[in-house]
Structure formats: structure tokens, C-alpha cells
Amino acid sequence: MSGFDPGRYGERIEELLRPRRLAPLDQGRPNPSTRGLLAALADAQDFLGKPVRDPRMADACRAGIWLYHDFLEEAHAISQEITSTAGRYWHGLMHRREPDFSNSAYWFRRVGNFPIFDELAEAAREIAGDDPPEWAAFLKNSRWEPCAFIQLCEQALEGKIPAVGLCQKIQLREWELLFDYCYRAAVGYE
């Protein structure tokens, strides 16, 4: 479905992104077996498998990988230091997972429109299928609506709608698209 290949990001990243996993909608439990590998990324100039051209975007990749393994505190510390729109996006994702939905919405309002939104909207429509339930009607839209997705995650997490699996699949695709965007910007190719 996604075409996301961890192998294209270098050995260190591939090791951290296999196996592919659906993260919980809440903070989850940090994976202690990855802590050392994650911490080592800060000291490695070549952790992306290619020379880094934009250190800010490399930091965005690091924030994303910490988040991938449910280390929200570390992801937060990195993302809040990144002043770019990508940093705000990772910051918003982290708060959505915390879960601090109103804070997440604040950060997504600061993100505005983002280059992955069209592809994410298309992926969400594909994941939801041809006839999503009424409570997920926004997924039919051609534009991605991050605040509507935050509300969907909140309702699913609270047990108000049966959408945990759907949200997790969309959340994973969102993570993959954002990570790939940041990676390409960090190493300087499209």
C-alpha cells in the first residue's frame, strides 16, 4: 500500500524502522532495546546513509525516529528546537500521541498547509475505503484536514467510535510521508 522502504534511508535507519509497526494513538511504551541506537544518531554525521546538507531536517528525522519508538519526551525535546514547519509538524504529532489534542491542534494550525498533505489525503481515502463511516466523512475530501484527524483520533481513543485501527494506519502513513519528506530535504535530493 504505502511503498515505504526503510532500506532507502541507510543501514542505521533501516535497522530502527524494521519491522514496520502501527503505533498506538496514545503515548505507548518506549522500546528500551532501541534507546542506544536512537541516542547514537545524535553523534553520527552519516546516520541518514548520505551526507547531511540540512542539519535542521536531519534533526526532524531524529525526532520522528524517537517518536516511532514511543520515546515522546525525546521526540518533544528535539522537535521543539526545530523552528521550521517540519519541526512544528513533528511537534504536533508528538502532542497528538501524548495525548494532548488541543496542543496538537495548536501546532497544526501553525503548520498550515504542508507539502505532504495532498498525498496524505489520498492515502487516507485509500485506507478508509470507498465508503467511510459518517464519523470519518472528512476522509472523502481531497484536502487533508489535520484538526479533523486529531478529533477522529481523540474520539477513537476515548472509545466513542470504532476507529482505532483506521487511525493507526493513517497515522503510520502520515509518519512515513513526513519522514521521507524530511529525509529528502536533509540529504538534498528530491
Secondary structure per residue as TSV (DSSP state, phi and psi in degrees):
chain	resnum	aa	ss	phi	psi
A	1	M	-	360.0	-51.8
A	2	S	-	-89.3	-29.1
A	3	G	-	73.5	10.4
A	4	F	-	-77.1	124.0
A	5	D	-	-122.1	104.1
A	6	P	G	-58.0	-23.2
A	7	G	G	-64.4	-20.2
A	8	R	G	-80.2	-4.9
A	9	Y	G	-104.6	10.0
A	10	G	-	95.7	161.4
A	11	E	H	-60.8	-43.5
A	12	R	H	-61.9	-44.9
A	13	I	H	-69.7	-43.5
A	14	E	H	-56.2	-42.9
A	15	E	H	-60.2	-34.7
A	16	L	H	-82.7	-18.2
A	17	L	H	-105.4	2.9
A	18	R	-	-112.1	138.4
A	19	P	S	-76.1	159.5
A	20	R	-	-62.3	137.0
A	21	R	-	-138.5	146.0
A	22	L	-	-88.1	118.6
A	23	A	-	-78.0	151.3
A	24	P	-	-67.6	166.7
A	25	L	S	-81.7	-12.9
A	26	D	S	-107.4	-162.3
A	27	Q	-	-70.2	-18.8
A	28	G	-	64.5	-160.0
A	29	R	-	-126.0	123.2
A	30	P	-	-55.7	144.1
A	31	N	-	-90.4	97.6
A	32	P	G	-62.9	-24.3
A	33	S	G	-69.2	-14.2
A	34	T	G	-101.9	-7.5
A	35	R	H	-54.3	-47.0
A	36	G	H	-62.3	-42.4
A	37	L	H	-64.7	-40.2
A	38	L	H	-67.3	-44.1
A	39	A	H	-63.1	-35.2
A	40	A	H	-66.3	-20.4
A	41	L	G	-62.9	-30.7
A	42	A	G	-66.4	-28.3
A	43	D	G	-97.9	-7.4
A	44	A	-	-98.1	117.8
A	45	Q	T	-68.4	-27.7
A	46	D	T	-108.4	23.9
A	47	F	T	-62.7	-18.1
A	48	L	T	-90.3	3.7
A	49	G	S	81.7	-3.8
A	50	K	S	-145.2	160.3
A	51	P	-	-60.9	137.0
A	52	V	-	-83.4	126.5
A	53	R	S	-101.7	-25.4
A	54	D	-	-128.9	95.8
A	55	P	H	-58.7	-31.6
A	56	R	H	-61.8	-42.6
A	57	M	H	-74.4	-29.4
A	58	A	H	-64.2	-40.0
A	59	D	H	-62.9	-36.7
A	60	A	H	-61.7	-40.3
A	61	C	H	-62.4	-43.0
A	62	R	H	-61.0	-44.2
A	63	A	H	-58.3	-43.1
A	64	G	H	-63.5	-39.4
A	65	I	H	-70.5	-39.8
A	66	W	H	-59.8	-43.3
A	67	L	H	-63.2	-39.8
A	68	Y	H	-55.7	-33.9
A	69	H	T	-100.1	18.8
A	70	D	T	67.8	24.1
A	71	F	-	-93.9	78.5
A	72	L	H	-66.8	-37.5
A	73	E	H	-62.1	-43.8
A	74	E	H	-68.9	-42.0
A	75	A	H	-61.2	-39.7
A	76	H	H	-64.6	-46.3
A	77	A	H	-59.3	-40.1
A	78	I	H	-73.4	-50.0
A	79	S	H	-64.8	-33.9
A	80	Q	T	-72.5	-14.2
A	81	E	T	-89.5	-9.3
A	82	I	-	-94.5	113.6
A	83	T	-	-85.6	-0.5
A	84	S	S	-81.4	171.4
A	85	T	H	-61.4	-37.6
A	86	A	H	-62.2	-39.8
A	87	G	H	-62.6	-41.0
A	88	R	H	-65.0	-36.4
A	89	Y	H	-63.1	-50.1
A	90	W	H	-60.5	-37.6
A	91	H	H	-61.7	-44.5
A	92	G	H	-63.8	-40.8
A	93	L	H	-62.1	-43.6
A	94	M	H	-60.9	-44.4
A	95	H	H	-68.4	-31.5
A	96	R	H	-64.7	-38.2
A	97	R	H	-74.7	-21.3
A	98	E	T	-57.2	-41.7
A	99	P	T	-90.6	125.5
A	100	D	-	-130.6	82.2
A	101	F	H	-65.2	-38.2
A	102	S	H	-68.6	-37.0
A	103	N	H	-68.0	-38.8
A	104	S	H	-60.4	-46.0
A	105	A	H	-60.8	-39.1
A	106	Y	H	-56.6	-48.5
A	107	W	H	-67.8	-36.6
A	108	F	H	-69.9	-31.0
A	109	R	H	-64.4	-33.7
A	110	R	H	-74.2	-24.3
A	111	V	H	-69.8	-41.5
A	112	G	-	70.1	-146.4
A	113	N	S	-78.9	140.2
A	114	F	-	-129.7	146.4
A	115	P	T	-55.9	-24.4
A	116	I	T	-87.5	-5.5
A	117	F	H	-59.8	-40.9
A	118	D	H	-63.4	-46.3
A	119	E	H	-66.5	-36.1
A	120	L	H	-66.6	-41.3
A	121	A	H	-61.2	-42.6
A	122	E	H	-63.7	-44.6
A	123	A	H	-63.5	-41.6
A	124	A	H	-63.2	-39.8
A	125	R	H	-62.6	-42.1
A	126	E	H	-63.8	-44.0
A	127	I	H	-65.3	-40.8
A	128	A	H	-73.5	-23.2
A	129	G	-	89.0	179.6
A	130	D	S	-68.7	-28.5
A	131	D	S	-132.9	76.6
A	132	P	-	-66.5	153.3
A	133	P	-	-58.2	159.3
A	134	E	G	-54.3	-38.8
A	135	W	G	-68.8	-9.7
A	136	A	G	-119.8	24.0
A	137	A	G	-58.3	-30.0
A	138	F	G	-60.4	-20.5
A	139	L	G	-69.7	-13.6
A	140	K	G	-76.3	-18.3
A	141	N	S	-67.4	152.8
A	142	S	S	-81.7	-14.7
A	143	R	S	-104.0	141.2
A	144	W	-	-77.1	135.7
A	145	E	-	-119.7	90.8
A	146	P	H	-59.9	-35.6
A	147	C	H	-72.0	-32.3
A	148	A	H	-67.2	-36.8
A	149	F	H	-68.5	-37.9
A	150	I	H	-58.2	-45.5
A	151	Q	H	-63.2	-39.3
A	152	L	H	-62.8	-44.6
A	153	C	H	-61.8	-42.6
A	154	E	H	-61.9	-47.0
A	155	Q	H	-64.6	-38.7
A	156	A	H	-65.9	-45.2
A	157	L	H	-63.4	-34.1
A	158	E	T	-81.0	-2.9
A	159	G	T	78.7	14.7
A	160	K	S	-78.7	-26.1
A	161	I	S	-139.8	150.8
A	162	P	S	-85.7	71.6
A	163	A	-	-129.4	14.3
A	164	V	H	-58.8	-50.8
A	165	G	H	-60.7	-43.7
A	166	L	H	-60.3	-47.5
A	167	C	H	-62.9	-40.2
A	168	Q	H	-63.5	-41.0
A	169	K	H	-66.6	-42.3
A	170	I	H	-67.2	-41.7
A	171	Q	H	-59.3	-40.9
A	172	L	H	-64.7	-44.6
A	173	R	H	-64.9	-38.1
A	174	E	H	-60.5	-45.6
A	175	W	H	-59.5	-46.3
A	176	E	H	-60.5	-45.6
A	177	L	H	-64.9	-42.4
A	178	L	H	-68.3	-42.4
A	179	F	H	-61.1	-46.3
A	180	D	H	-61.3	-42.5
A	181	Y	H	-58.8	-48.1
A	182	C	H	-66.1	-39.4
A	183	Y	H	-60.8	-49.7
A	184	R	H	-60.7	-38.6
A	185	A	H	-70.1	-35.3
A	186	A	H	-67.4	-39.1
A	187	V	H	-98.0	-4.5
A	188	G	T	78.8	39.7
A	189	Y	-	-144.4	158.0
A	190	E	-	-101.5	360.0
